[in-house]
Every structure is written in structure tokens, then in C-alpha cells.
């Protein structure tokens, strides 16, 4: 177990590599109860969230989910999050654990005096992600709903193990699957039911490997308040032209100027594993820093992400990673490293 | 935890076995391999490299972390285990046998006396909890 964002989290149950392979080939389950769960209700909920989130919240239809970032007025990323529209005037926001307090402070700062109520339900609901090619069939055999009919980035409320659960077809692994939110008293029953059906318990270590293979940024590694969504390759999740959006001015400027640096993926061509903080070199010059790096058990390569000047960010560009004093050849490749369609 | 009696140990969780011809075979213990988890990368010195007892021998990486390797014995490296650099998981699978790391021509056989017996190493593991 390891401390993570104020929670004690398992890095691995058995083996990070075994767990990661189970998610790609069968199904794995992750206790992601450390993620925040914040509910917003009231006639002003959509307008409020639209001021905070990078994407257009009022356009979101009931039962749908959207990924976005929460930016400060300079365009820096306070956190990334998924927002779910549960009902006409009811939304659920799921940010990261690591800076939940900062996010909540930020939300409170912009909260209007009336029209919207914020309810932090992180400790009432547990959250279990079930991911992998067999995830849907395993969950289907527990619920009465036909979950294969729920399309990606949709959320449904359904009875599950004698309680009511929220089932969202979202995840952070690059595989198909659901994130299940249910009353904490029923979480162990769900875990046991999934274990019986052959799901592999997975820890944070496997989650980090899988999200990196899928090219998904991790807040605190690849994105933070010193990075903006355009340089992080998240421009498609940003609409800066909405009235009242708190980061709109800054993000319009960044968009119009174009980012000076870009988050890229690279594969190691020499022997070595890039790690967070290693310098990215172009010959003798440091041009950037590694933000994430790992082995990729799915691709059998060593992979990483980091920021480089936009002029040096094209696929095929050769660069070097300073791995504790050894300069190891690497090559920029398009993200994601792995997608289940591309790699089928 | 398997701690073979016929080996000598260094507190950084390395073992050494002196062969009849006088060369020393060096590896990491089962405890070290299990603590590291899935080993995915091993960097070892080139043959011919001279190293002193307890100096850094190389690096070993699991999925999550990098650790330095130390040599329990000084001398000249005569062979690095290619099987381990090609397939680092060999160290997890067989830390005392096919997962050995380097063979060293001893500079001073007396250095063996600076190392722990199996019983002493087991006591150290028990103390470290």
C-alpha cells in the first residue's frame, strides 16, 4: 500500500505486468474510490459548471458524459475531470484525488449565492472501474440491464446487487468497460461478484501503465497548473468562446497564438526506461522534460511522454533521453501508443 | 523466503558464490527480487570492468522504480549474464540460478570474510521486518 492523494492505495496486488495484461486480454477491476465525486443540483447548475469546465456543459444531454479540464484564469490546468449529466438539473463531477481540496476550493470561489447546490458525495459512493474486453459481459451477468446497449460516454442508473448504482461507460485504460458508482456498503459485494467472474484486481501501478499506453495524461505528471490544454494536446476538449467562462480570455489567446511546446509520445530506440524528470535532449541541448515513462507490456517497448518545442514535435523526430547520465535514443510517435482498434 | 546456505550475502540483498576455479558468481536475493516486483531492465558492467567491494555494480528497474546494484565482492568482471539483460524477468523467476548477474575474478579472496552467512542474512531480513 502507498499513500496517494490522502488515501492508502495498492500499487499492485500480484504483479503490475500481470494486472495490465489481464485488462488488455480479459478484464481487470480497480478500486478508484479515491476519485472525487461532487454532485451539483439546481436550475443554475449547468450555467455554473459552464463557467468552470473547458467544454460546453449546457449542450450535454441527460445520460451523457464529457471529459474536460478545469483551468485557472491564466489557462493553467487545475485538474481534469469527467462531468456526467444525470438529470435535467443534476450533474456529477469526477475529478482526481490528488488535488480534490484545491478543486473544491476553486468551485466554492465561483459558486453563486443561489441556484446551485454542491454536494460532496465522495465518501458516500464507492467507485469501481471494470475494464477490458470481457468487462461488459461480467457486469451484465450481475445487473438486469443490457449494458452492451449503453454507448461509450453514457451513464445509466440501474439496480445492482440489491442497491441502485450509477454505471458509466468510461474509463482510464484504453479498454472498453464501465466505472460503477454505488453505495460504499455494497462495494465489497460488487468486488467479490466480479472476482467470482474472473476479473483481476488491479492496483495503481497497472492503471498508470495502461493509461500511458492509451496516451491519456495524468494530472500531476503530464498536466498541472503550469501547463495549458492546448500544449497538452487537449484542445479538442476546450471551447474558450463561451460567455462567462473563467479561463476564456487566456485560452483564446493561447489558441490564437498556437502553443510554443507540445506534449508528445516517444518510444525508446536504445536500451533504457525514461522516467518522470529525465531531460529530453536534442544533441547537447535540453529541449524538454519527461513527464511520464514506463515499460509498455502490451507493446513490448519502453514508452514515455514529455513536452518539447512544437517545432520538434513531429512524429519520426529523433531525440535523446538523459537516463541518469546515459543519453538514450528515442523517437517521437503519434499518440496514443495503444488503441484497442489500432492494435486489434 | 529462500536463503540458500551455500551462499554469502551482502546487506544490500546481494549474494555471491565462489566457484572451484576461483571466480565469484553474483546475484540478488529472492527477497530483493520479490521486493522489486516485475523486473523489466537490468544494466550490468562490461566484461573487463574493475570494481571494488561494495561499489555500484549497475542498475535494476522494476515497472515502478530504479534501484542501484552493489557488488558484494571486488575484482574484474569476466562475464555479464546476457540472459538477464535480454529477459530481465529471469531474475524474478530464478534469482539464485539462471538469474545470476555477473561473474567476477576475485582480487582478494579475503573479502568474503566481510560478508554475511545465510543465517546472518536471515536475521537481517527478520530485523528489517
Interface residues (C-beta under 8 A of the other chain):
Chain A: X11 X12 X15 X16 X17 X18 X205 X209 X271 X272 X273 X275 X294 X295 X302 X324
Chain B: X37 X38 X40 X41 X43 X59 X61 X62 X63 X64 X66 X85
